[in-house]
Amino acid sequence: MPDDLCPEADPAAGAALLDTFQAVVARMPWYRTLLAEAGVSPHEIASPEDIARRCPRLSKQNTFERFRLQDLAAGTPLPALASVLTSSGHGGRFSFGLATRGQDAAAAEAIDHALDAAFAVRTRPTLAVNCLPMGVTFASRCMTVATTSVREDMALALIEAFGPAYAQVLLVADPLFLKRLTDVAARLGVDWRRHRMQVVVGEEVFGEHFRTYMAQHLGLALDAPEGGWLMSSMGVGELGLHLCYETRATVALRRRLATHAAFAQALLGPARALQGTPMCFTYDTRRIHVEVDTPDADGFGRLLVSMLDPDLPVPLLRYETGDVGRLVAPRAVQALLDAYGLESPQDLPSPLLLLRGRARERLPNGAHVGVYKDAIYADASVARHLTGAVRLTADGSALTMHVQLVPDAAPPPNLRAVVHAALPEAARPAAVEVWPYAAFPFGMTLDYERKFVSWLP
């Protein structure tokens, strides 16, 4: 990766990381144990660079699977907690994000602040409909929050009953359930244009074909987002919600990357075609510190996140999220846009994180699962026949792409052509298998409470 694309160090963020490290060492015996096992004396750590170079990476395995919760939360009695956020349990074991009452209140304020910057929720009366699965909830001091989980009938009934009384409706959902919600709404003749719609998509990354498809269904004008738009938000159960997120400027940047191959190649490197267009995120450097560990030649590596609140019940430093990302300098991105004659988005934020998605979703052919999941949305007339569930299986180097029809739908005759046109030649599957809804062998009826698995290595 060219040096001029690398972001400059933020002295304030580095100082906050060092202060947090010292506080965690003082409070947490389990962390001192891990340091000792790594041969690190806390007194030898005098800079953020020392932390990055010498301190151990934390993971689910060496924290939640090794130490008792009572030990991890040393000094915070479990009955004194206000809330617990669970991980997805995707690997068969759960980990937890713990919060005191004071931290719960601060989290609500932080979410309001972030959503106000995105959607002006403090000045526009907002009905927030939380359709996130797995009991994921959030609170607000300025929005009306209705939590429906993955009940499309409940969500649509709430919007019909309450929506007209609000200046805007904010949907919060994951990609697969958002597809289900809009499918059911279309069958019922719901007119989303009756409301000023805003959307936050969490739980996993998605592609620009998906964003375009959802915008069309929800009446959003992606080129004029002041009337309503769709943003991605990244959270981690062990760390918290809304850690990294899109802005209007980062969405515009990503759409330029998705449509201008030469610019994308220059910024992302040769693997761009197979790996797809990464999410373009920013984050609050007062809340988290982000590292990219052992980057490859294109600057992409394992994402490590450190929480900068030392008073968290379980303060995690250099925690492996399981994602692959890269940090870039906004000024260098703007210079590259200029070099290719492309308009630079206004207010491109710093820091700027390019996130490819889960490391375990890299396929044997070098492609990422996400490019296949997005390919089915390249043609809306095809996507409306499918649930959005994609499963990939491999026979040697040959991939089969399995897709599921919505109930009572016929297979789209042009599905294979649409998928092939949306994928680079090296990523095209050997076969595209279309399954009737009830015969889909990877989950006959989708359980939206659990993350759908698109690839098992």
CORHU-V938222 format. One record per backbone hydrogen bond with DSSP energy under -0.5 kcal/mol. NH is the residue of the N-H (numbers start at 0). CO is the residue of the C=O. Records with the same first field share a line. If there is no record, write none. Layout:
BEGIN
NH=CO + CO
END
This chain:
BEGIN
4=1
5=2
10=8
13=9
14=10
15=11
16=12
17=13
18=14
19=15
20=16
21=17
22=18
23=19
24=20
25=21
26=22
27=23
28=26
30=27
31=27
32=28
33=29
34=30
35=31
36=32
37=33
38=35
39=34
40=38
41=39
43=40
44=41
45=43
50=46
51=47
52=48
53=49
54=49 + 50
57=317
62=58 + 59
64=59
65=62
66=62
70=67
71=67
72=68
73=70
75=72
76=74
79=76
80=77
81=98
82=98
84=96
85=83
86=94
91=88
96=84
97=95
98=82
103=99
104=100
105=101
106=102
107=103
108=104
109=105
110=106
111=107
112=108
113=109
114=110
115=111
116=112
117=113
118=114
119=115
122=119
123=119
124=122
126=167
127=125 + 143
128=126 + 169
129=127 + 145
130=128 + 171
135=132
136=134
143=125
144=142
145=127 + 143
146=144
147=129 + 145
148=129
150=148
151=149
154=150
155=151
156=152
157=153
158=154
159=155
160=156
161=157
162=157 + 158
164=161
165=162
166=124
167=124
168=195
169=126
170=168 + 197
171=128
172=199
174=201
177=173
178=174
179=175
180=176
181=177
182=178
183=179
184=180
185=181
186=182
187=183
188=184 + 185
189=184
191=189
193=190
194=191
196=194
197=168
198=228
199=170
200=230
201=172 + 199
203=201
210=206
211=207
212=208
213=209
214=210
215=211
216=212
217=213
218=214
219=214
221=219
223=220
224=221
226=223
227=224
230=198
232=200
233=243
234=232
235=239
238=235
239=235
242=233
243=233
244=281
245=231
250=246
251=247
252=248
253=249
254=250
255=251
256=252
257=253
258=254
259=255
260=258
263=259
264=260
265=261
266=262
267=263
268=264
271=268
272=269
274=270
275=271
277=275
278=354
280=278 + 352
281=244
283=242
284=282
286=283
287=283
288=305
290=303
292=290 + 301
295=299
298=295
300=324
301=292
302=322
303=290
304=318
305=288
306=315
307=286
309=307
311=308
314=311
315=313
318=304
319=57
320=302 + 318
321=302
323=356
324=300
325=353
327=351
328=4
329=327
332=328
333=329
334=330
335=331
336=332
337=333
338=334
339=335
340=337
341=336
347=344
351=327
352=280
353=325
354=278 + 352
355=323 + 353
356=323
358=321
360=357
361=358
362=366
365=362
367=273
368=360
370=367
371=367 + 368
372=368
373=369
374=370
375=371
376=373
377=374
381=378
382=378
383=379
384=381
385=382
386=403
390=401
391=453
392=399
394=397
397=394
398=396
399=392
400=430
401=390 + 399
402=432
403=388
404=434
405=384
408=405
414=411
417=413
418=414
419=415
420=416
421=417
422=418 + 419
426=423
427=423 + 424
429=398
430=398
432=400 + 430
433=431
434=402 + 432
438=435
439=435 + 436
442=439
447=445
449=446
453=451
455=391
456=454
END
